[in-house]
Amino acid sequence: MDGVEGERKPARERILDTAAELFYREGIRAVGIDTIIARSGVAKMSLYRNFASKDDLVCAYLERSMVQHAAWWDRVTARHPGDPRTQMKALFTALGHWIDHPKFQGCPFTTAAAELRDPANPARALALAHKRMVRDRLHAMAVAAGADDPDRLCGQLQLLMEGAYAAGRALDLGPGNEAVASAAAALIDGACAEK
């Protein structure tokens, strides 16, 4: 429990924590509102006071996931200030370790985009916006690292990242999924060769 002994989180946080765990583990479409209510221990009215619909709850889950992902990215890259080449490699080393974690279930944004096919769905728009943000951040790092073709390197790295998210647990890539880090390093070193 957070905070003082016996102190409960506000209903909104309990609902969001429960939804996040269930959406990530079981999928957005597979989890119903009644399950979230039962597992979070809140009344139905409390859920709808905090989230007007399941779509609103899914958006809140993805928004929180975006903040968490950005914080992870910043922590990993902060270990190598001023060295974008090493920062990119570190992201893929960290990704390999995350894939090894027992709670790993893929990328929540890729899953959301795949499950929510309606282009008008606001949660789908958030998932796709996150993918663009990742691409923009990788592109900026590729430029800063002096890649000969930053667009190509960025595309290759994002494709590797998506493939690692999708297949990392299904394939036996060795301890820490070292193949993810070594593939990224080969792409980065090839594109950012010393001139």
N, C-alpha and C positions, 0 to 999 in steps of 0.2 A: 504494500500500500504506500502511496505517496503521502508525504506530509505527516501530520500528527497521528498517533496511534488511534485507530478507529474512525478516522476522518474519511468520508467517501468522496470520490470524485463527483463533480456535477453530472447530472443526467446526460447532458450533451456530450461530455467527454466519454462517459461509459458507453453511450450508443456508438459514437465514432470509433472508439477502441475496438468494440465488438464487431462492428461492421467491417473495419479494416482487416481484422484477423480473418473473418469469414470470407470476405470478398477475395482476399489474397490467396487463401488456402483452397477455397472451393469454387471460386468464380462468381462474378457479379450476378449473372442470370440464375445461377443455381441456389442463391440465398434469398429467401423471402423475408419480408418485413416481420412476420410473426416469429421467425427464428431469431432475428436480431433482438426483438423485444424480449423474448424468453431468456436469451443468453445474457443480455445486458441488465436484466432485472428492473426495467422501467415499465411504466404503463404506456399503453398505446397512445394515449393523449399526450404524454410527455414526449414521445418520439415526434409526433406531428406538430407539437409546439416548437420543437427545435429544427425540424426538417419537414418542409411542406410536402415532400414526396420522396420516393426512393431515388429518383433522379437527383434531387438535391443532396441526398445523403451520399450518393456515389460521387457527385462533384466534390463534396467536402472531403471525402476519402482521397480522391486524386489530388486535390489541392494540398492536403497535408502530405501526401506521398511526394509531391513535387518539392516541397520545402525540405523534407527529409533527404531526398536524393541530392538536392543542391548542397545541403550541409555535408553529406558524405563526400561529394566531389571536392568541395572546398577543403575538407580535412585532409584528403589524400593529396591534393596538389600543394597544399600549404607546407608539406614536408620537404618540398623541393623548390623553394622560392627562386624565381628568375631562371629556371631551367625547364622550359616547356617540353623539351624532348623527354626528359626524365619524368615529368609530370604525366605525360601521355602514357608512358610505359607503366608508371605506378598505378594509374587507373585500371589498367588491364590485369595487373598483378592482383590488385584488390578485388576486382571482379571475379577472378578465378577463385579467390578464397571465399567470396560470398556464395558462389555456386556450390562450393563444398559444404556450406552450412546446412544442417538438417532441416531448417525451416524454409530454405530456398524453394520457391515455386515459380520462378521465372520473373519476367518484368511486369509489374502491375499495369503499366501504360500500354504495352503490347497486348496484354490480355484484354484490357478494356477496349482498345481499338478493334480487336478481333470479335469480341462479344457484342459490341454496340455498333452495329453496321449503319444505322440511320445517320446520314450526314448532318441532320438537324439536332441530333442529340448533343446537349452541352457537355456531357462527360466525354463523349468521343472527341469533341473539339479540344478539350483539355488534354486528353491523351496525345493527340496529334501535335498540339502546341509543345508538349514536353519533348517529343521526338525532335521537333525543330530546334528547341533550345539546346538539346544535346548536340545536334549537328552544328549549331552556331558556336558552341563552346569548343568543340573539337576543331572546327575550322580556324577559330582564333588561335588556338594552340599550334595548329599546323603552320599557320602563317608566322607566328612568333618563333617557331623552331626552324624556320627557313626551308620548309618543304619546297621542292622544285615545282610541285603541282598540288597546292593545298586542297583544292576541291576534290581531286582524286584520292588523296590520303584520307581526308575526312570521310568520304564515302566508303572507302575500304574499311576504315576503323569502325564506322557505325554499323556496317554490315557484319563485321566480326563480332561486335558487341551484341547485335540482335541474334546472331547465330549461337553465341555463347549462352545468352538467356534462354533461347528456345531448346537447345540440345545439350547444354552443359551437364544436366543431371542424368540424361539418358545415355550419354557416352562415357566411357571410362577413360578420362583424360589424364589420369594419374593424380598424385597428391597435389592439392592446391590448384588443380586444373592448369598446370604449368603450360600446357599447350596454348592456352588463351594468351598468356603473357608472352610466350616466345613467338607466336604468330604476329602479335601486335608489334613486338620489338623488331621483327624482320621487316614489316611494312614501314615502320617509323625510320629505322636505320637506312632502308633503301631509298626512301623519299627525302631524307634529310642528310644525305651523304655530305661529308666535308668537301667543300669546294676548293 
